[in-house]
């Protein structure tokens, strides 16, 4: 039997519907690799001016102060990318198996995640520019929407573990939708109140740092017999 395939949970399906099901290991390994590269790329934009730069003649302290917007953008992007990874980890842990459609949805998520370093660098260079703020918001909005689509598909396709309560899976899906709303609000306010957009993007990070209620106990307790 090939290592990347296994029959798991097929005993729960009637005869003709029993099919080979993909394991989660390759999805998790590929995703972890992409996330690791992305969070590394985020910090590469933080560097002192190169020779010939206009600010090179400034004292070192002033040069470091000029990097504050880039550091702020990096911290925000790092936190938000890390939160996507943490939620992705919890999500895959709750799955019983994956299928081809979910793999493609995961690739779509990673497509948007791999783009995050660019809008982060643009925002660091233009911290109060409406276009930069909108680009940043759209990039994370696309990633969040792709992750929400993964949750929705997994619930609709019955990919969650049999011990995972449906109500908790639906609650996690609703929780993922909060980011979409906040990003849309941030994008809308970017041209009117740039600091409000920053606040809304930071609110996403703060919101998801705290675990979902009962997340640690997201599996059903076995029912006692008798």
C-alpha positions in Angstrom: 0.0 0.0 0.0 1.4 3.4 -1.0 2.4 5.5 2.1 0.5 8.6 1.0 -2.8 6.7 0.9 -4.7 4.8 3.4 -8.2 3.5 4.0 -9.4 5.4 7.0 -13.0 5.8 8.1 -14.3 3.9 5.1 -16.1 1.5 7.4 -18.5 4.4 8.0 -19.4 4.6 4.4 -21.7 2.2 2.4 -20.2 -0.2 0.0 -19.8 1.7 -3.3 -18.9 4.9 -1.5 -15.8 3.4 0.2 -12.8 5.0 -1.5 -9.2 5.6 -0.8 -8.7 8.7 1.3 -5.6 11.0 1.4 -3.7 11.4 4.6 -3.1 14.8 6.2 0.7 14.4 6.6 1.8 15.8 3.2 -0.7 18.7 3.4 0.7 19.7 6.8 4.3 19.3 5.8 3.9 21.4 2.6 2.0 24.0 4.4 4.5 24.3 7.3 7.3 24.7 4.8 5.5 27.6 3.0 4.6 29.3 6.3 8.2 29.0 7.5 9.5 30.6 4.3 7.0 33.4 4.4 7.6 34.5 8.0 11.4 34.5 7.2 10.8 36.7 4.1 8.9 39.2 6.2 11.9 40.4 8.1 14.2 40.8 5.1 12.9 44.3 4.4 14.2 45.6 7.7 17.7 46.8 7.0 19.7 50.0 7.2 20.1 52.1 4.0 22.6 50.9 1.6 25.6 52.9 0.4 24.3 55.9 -1.6 20.9 56.1 0.2 19.6 59.5 1.0 19.4 58.8 4.8 22.9 57.3 5.0 24.4 60.5 6.3 22.0 60.6 9.2 23.2 59.5 12.7 22.6 55.9 13.4 19.9 56.6 15.9 17.9 58.6 13.2 18.4 55.7 10.7 17.0 53.3 13.3 14.1 55.5 14.0 13.3 55.6 10.3 12.9 51.9 10.4 10.1 52.0 13.0 7.3 51.8 10.4 8.9 48.8 8.8 9.3 47.1 12.1 5.7 47.8 13.0 4.6 46.4 9.6 6.8 43.3 10.2 5.4 42.7 13.7 1.8 43.0 12.5 2.4 40.8 9.5 4.3 38.2 11.5 1.6 38.0 14.1 -1.2 37.7 11.5 0.7 35.1 9.5 1.5 33.1 12.7 -2.2 33.2 13.6 -3.1 31.8 10.2 -0.6 29.0 10.8 -1.8 28.2 14.3 -5.4 28.1 13.2 -4.4 26.0 10.2 -2.7 23.6 12.6 -5.8 23.3 14.8 -7.9 22.9 11.7 -5.9 20.0 10.2 -5.7 18.3 13.6 -9.5 18.3 13.7 -9.8 16.6 10.3 -10.4 12.9 9.9 -9.0 12.9 6.4 -8.5 15.2 3.4 -9.6 15.0 -0.2 -8.4 16.4 -3.5 -10.7 19.4 -3.3 -9.4 20.4 0.1 -5.8 20.0 -1.1 -6.5 22.6 -3.9 -8.2 24.9 -1.4 -5.1 24.6 0.7 -2.9 25.5 -2.2 -5.1 28.5 -2.8 -4.5 29.6 0.8 -0.8 29.1 0.4 -0.8 31.1 -2.8 -2.2 34.1 -0.9 0.1 33.5 2.1 3.2 33.5 -0.1 2.3 37.0 -1.3 2.1 38.5 2.1 5.8 39.7 2.2 5.2 42.2 -0.6 2.3 44.2 0.9 4.0 44.1 4.3 7.1 45.7 2.7 5.0 48.3 0.9 3.1 49.2 4.1 6.4 49.5 5.9 7.7 52.0 3.3 4.4 53.9 3.2 2.7 53.4 6.6 -0.1 56.0 6.2 -0.7 55.7 2.5 -4.2 54.6 1.6 -3.2 52.4 -1.3 -0.6 50.6 0.8 -3.1 50.0 3.6 -5.7 48.7 1.1 -3.1 46.4 -0.5 -2.2 45.1 2.9 -5.8 44.5 3.9 -6.7 42.9 0.6 -3.8 40.5 0.8 -4.8 39.3 4.3 -8.5 39.3 3.3 -7.7 36.9 0.5 -5.8 34.6 2.8 -8.5 34.7 5.4 -11.3 34.1 2.8 -9.4 31.1 1.5 -9.1 29.7 5.0 -12.8 30.3 5.6 -13.5 28.4 2.4 -11.4 25.5 3.7 -13.4 25.3 6.9 -16.7 25.6 5.0 -15.8 22.8 2.6 -14.5 20.5 5.3 -17.8 20.9 7.2 -19.9 20.4 4.1 -17.9 17.4 2.9 -17.8 15.7 6.2 -14.0 15.7 6.5 -13.9 16.4 10.3 -13.1 13.7 12.7 -16.2 11.7 13.9 -15.4 12.9 17.5 -15.5 16.6 16.4 -18.7 18.2 17.5 -20.5 19.8 14.5 -21.4 22.9 16.6 -17.8 23.5 17.4 -16.8 23.2 13.7 -19.5 25.7 12.8 -18.4 28.0 15.6 -14.8 27.8 14.3 -16.1 28.7 10.8 -18.0 31.7 12.2 -14.9 32.8 14.1 -12.9 32.7 10.9 -15.4 35.0 9.3 -14.6 37.7 11.9 -11.3 38.4 10.2 -13.0 38.9 6.9 -15.3 41.5 8.4 -12.4 43.4 10.1 -10.3 43.4 7.0 -13.1 44.8 4.9 -13.6 47.5 7.5 -9.9 48.3 7.5 -9.8 48.5 3.7 -12.9 50.8 3.7 -11.3 53.1 6.3 -7.8 53.3 4.8 -8.5 56.3 2.7 -10.4 58.2 5.4 -8.6 57.3 8.6 -5.3 55.4 8.1 -4.7 54.9 11.9 -8.2 53.3 12.2 -7.2 50.9 9.5 -4.0 50.1 11.4 -6.1 49.6 14.5 -8.6 47.2 12.8 -5.8 45.1 11.3 -4.2 44.9 14.7 -7.6 44.0 16.2 -7.5 40.9 14.0 -4.3 39.8 15.6 -5.5 40.5 19.1 -8.8 38.7 18.5 -7.2 35.4 17.3 -4.5 35.3 20.0 -7.1 34.2 22.5 -8.3 30.7 21.9 -11.8 29.8 20.9 -14.0 28.7 23.9 -13.8 24.9 24.3 -11.1 24.8 21.6 -8.9 22.6 23.7 -11.9 20.3 24.2 -13.0 20.3 20.6 -13.7 16.7 20.5 -16.7 14.9 21.9 -16.3 13.0 25.1 -16.9 9.3 24.5 -20.4 8.3 25.6 -20.5 5.9 28.5 -22.2 2.6 27.9 -24.9 1.3 30.1 
